Amino acid sequence: MMTRYCPHCNADLRDENIYEHFLNRYTKEGRENPEEEAKKAASMYGGDGYFYRSIGIYDIRKDRTVATKCPDCQGEWER
């Protein structure tokens, strides 16, 4: 589960709604059934239905994400 607010500056890290992103994209592309295609695409993302602005800090030696960084204040916190 993603942290919604930065623990340092309390910035909201939640971004655009995933379903609405794909609905707008597929409507602009003139697809035949944009609502159904947007539901299908959004279902592949899981989570709470939103993109997040937070930045994952990856450690190549551990081969995993070890921390998260706020794009606003640059504060970091462990995963």
ZAVEXDREN-482052 format. One record per residue: x, y, z of N, C-alpha, C in turn. Coordinates in pm, 1 decimal. Last residue first. Layout:
X;Y;Z;X;Y;Z;X;Y;Z
...
//
This chain:
1102.1;198.2;346.1;985.9;120.3;303.9;938.8;30.1;412.3
1204.0;507.1;488.6;1224.3;365.1;458.6;1092.3;298.2;425.4
1195.7;822.1;324.2;1158.5;736.6;436.0;1171.1;591.8;391.9
1304.2;1155.2;242.2;1303.1;1011.0;217.8;1259.6;938.4;343.8
1226.3;1469.8;85.6;1239.6;1387.4;205.1;1231.1;1239.2;169.9
1179.8;1642.9;-119.0;1295.4;1553.5;-133.8;1320.3;1469.2;-9.0
947.7;1783.6;-128.5;1046.7;1826.8;-29.3;1176.3;1746.6;-36.2
827.6;1670.0;-372.0;815.0;1810.2;-332.4;927.3;1855.7;-239.0
859.1;1400.7;-408.5;904.2;1488.1;-516.5;898.7;1636.5;-479.4
987.8;1192.2;-154.8;883.3;1289.5;-189.9;935.5;1380.5;-300.8
1080.1;852.6;-181.6;1120.8;992.8;-178.5;1004.7;1080.4;-222.6
1136.8;545.8;-8.2;1051.3;628.4;-91.7;1093.3;772.8;-74.3
1341.1;245.5;-11.2;1290.8;369.7;46.1;1201.6;441.1;-54.9
1403.3;10.9;-141.7;1434.1;19.4;1.3;1378.1;144.4;68.4
1326.3;-226.5;-377.6;1303.9;-88.5;-339.0;1318.6;-79.1;-187.8
1588.9;-465.0;-455.4;1454.4;-426.6;-413.4;1447.6;-276.7;-385.5
1847.1;-577.2;-454.0;1751.7;-607.9;-559.7;1608.0;-581.0;-515.0
2058.2;-514.1;-301.1;1949.5;-586.4;-233.9;1843.2;-631.8;-332.9
2208.1;-384.7;-496.8;2267.7;-497.4;-423.3;2161.5;-581.2;-351.8
2038.8;-179.5;-583.7;2072.6;-287.0;-677.3;2132.5;-408.8;-605.6
1773.4;-30.9;-442.8;1909.0;-74.3;-407.0;1943.1;-195.7;-492.5
1572.2;248.0;-526.8;1605.3;107.7;-550.4;1750.6;80.1;-513.3
1317.6;439.6;-423.7;1463.5;434.9;-418.7;1502.1;286.7;-421.4
1040.3;576.8;-594.5;1099.2;460.8;-527.9;1250.9;465.9;-535.6
860.3;864.8;-537.4;972.2;807.8;-612.4;1030.5;692.4;-532.5
514.5;965.0;-574.6;631.8;929.7;-494.1;735.0;856.2;-579.8
282.3;1004.0;-711.1;396.0;1086.4;-749.9;523.1;1048.9;-675.7
64.0;746.3;-832.6;128.9;816.8;-722.5;253.1;889.6;-772.5
-262.2;693.3;-968.5;-117.9;696.3;-985.8;-61.1;772.4;-866.3
-532.2;510.4;-818.8;-464.5;635.2;-851.4;-317.6;610.7;-880.9
-653.4;283.5;-716.4;-707.4;343.6;-837.5;-644.4;475.3;-877.8
-529.3;157.4;-506.7;-652.9;230.8;-478.1;-707.2;307.7;-597.9
-407.7;-154.7;-642.0;-399.8;-39.3;-552.0;-533.4;28.4;-533.4
-412.9;-233.8;-997.9;-435.0;-264.2;-856.5;-433.0;-139.0;-771.2
-367.0;-226.5;-1274.1;-282.0;-147.2;-1186.8;-301.3;-175.9;-1038.3
-551.3;-354.7;-1427.9;-416.6;-411.2;-1425.9;-323.2;-338.9;-1328.4
-776.9;-201.2;-1433.3;-777.5;-319.9;-1346.4;-638.8;-383.2;-1335.1
-730.1;-15.4;-1630.9;-717.6;26.7;-1490.8;-711.3;-93.1;-1397.2
-788.9;-169.9;-1860.7;-653.7;-117.9;-1839.3;-632.3;-81.1;-1692.4
-1064.9;-219.0;-1819.7;-970.5;-329.4;-1832.5;-828.1;-283.1;-1803.8
-1167.2;40.4;-1818.6;-1185.4;-46.3;-1701.5;-1084.0;-159.9;-1703.2
-1098.5;116.8;-2080.2;-1040.3;189.1;-1966.9;-1053.5;107.1;-1839.0
-1259.4;-55.5;-2228.7;-1113.8;-66.8;-2241.1;-1043.2;3.5;-2125.1
-1512.1;40.1;-2153.6;-1472.5;-97.2;-2121.5;-1320.9;-115.3;-2127.7
-1497.1;305.5;-2254.6;-1527.0;277.9;-2113.2;-1479.8;139.2;-2071.9
-1447.8;294.3;-2534.2;-1344.5;343.5;-2443.3;-1369.8;312.4;-2295.7
-1507.0;129.4;-2785.0;-1568.9;116.5;-2653.3;-1469.2;163.0;-2546.0
-1358.4;227.2;-3011.1;-1499.4;190.3;-3021.8;-1570.8;185.0;-2886.7
-1146.0;518.4;-2987.7;-1171.2;374.4;-2976.1;-1321.2;346.7;-2969.7
-1036.3;771.1;-3023.7;-1153.3;731.9;-3101.0;-1182.6;582.6;-3097.1
-843.0;881.9;-2871.6;-796.9;796.7;-2981.0;-912.1;748.0;-3067.7
-997.9;1005.8;-2680.0;-925.7;1090.1;-2776.6;-878.6;1009.5;-2896.7
-1076.2;774.3;-2542.4;-1177.7;857.3;-2607.5;-1112.2;944.6;-2714.1
-833.5;685.8;-2438.6;-902.0;602.5;-2537.5;-1013.0;679.2;-2608.7
-771.9;901.8;-2261.6;-679.8;860.4;-2368.6;-753.9;784.4;-2478.0
-990.5;904.4;-2085.5;-958.2;1022.5;-2167.7;-870.9;985.0;-2286.8
-960.5;644.3;-1980.0;-1083.9;682.6;-2047.5;-1058.7;803.7;-2137.7
-708.2;656.9;-1856.0;-726.7;572.1;-1973.7;-854.9;605.5;-2049.4
-769.0;847.6;-1653.8;-654.8;865.1;-1745.1;-675.5;785.1;-1873.3
-978.8;728.3;-1516.3;-1004.0;851.2;-1591.6;-891.8;879.5;-1691.1
-838.3;511.0;-1398.7;-948.9;487.1;-1491.7;-973.7;610.5;-1578.7
-651.8;649.9;-1231.8;-606.3;562.6;-1340.6;-716.6;539.1;-1444.0
-638.6;984.3;-1135.8;-716.9;861.2;-1130.6;-683.4;776.6;-1253.5
-321.9;1140.1;-1056.3;-437.5;1121.0;-1143.1;-506.3;985.1;-1121.2
-190.8;1106.4;-730.3;-198.5;1184.0;-853.9;-327.8;1150.4;-927.9
-85.8;1135.4;-395.6;-176.4;1073.1;-491.5;-192.7;1165.4;-611.2
54.2;1272.8;-212.3;131.7;1204.2;-315.3;44.2;1135.3;-419.1
26.1;1570.8;-54.5;-55.9;1461.5;-106.0;18.9;1399.4;-223.7
265.6;1652.8;195.0;216.3;1670.9;58.0;134.2;1547.9;17.7
387.2;1653.3;445.2;243.2;1625.0;438.0;183.3;1650.8;298.7
656.5;1658.9;477.3;591.1;1786.6;444.5;439.4;1774.1;430.3
711.2;1396.5;584.9;794.6;1513.1;615.3;720.0;1644.5;593.3
548.8;1194.1;497.5;562.4;1209.1;642.1;646.5;1330.8;682.4
320.4;1260.1;239.7;461.6;1260.6;276.8;471.7;1278.9;428.2
35.4;1048.8;202.9;92.7;1178.5;238.3;239.2;1163.7;277.3
-7.7;782.8;126.6;-75.0;890.0;54.9;-12.9;1026.5;80.9
193.6;512.7;60.2;168.7;617.8;157.2;108.8;735.6;82.4
56.9;215.5;-85.2;133.3;339.5;-96.2;95.1;435.5;16.1
84.5;-119.1;0.0;0.0;0.0;0.0;88.4;124.5;0.0
//
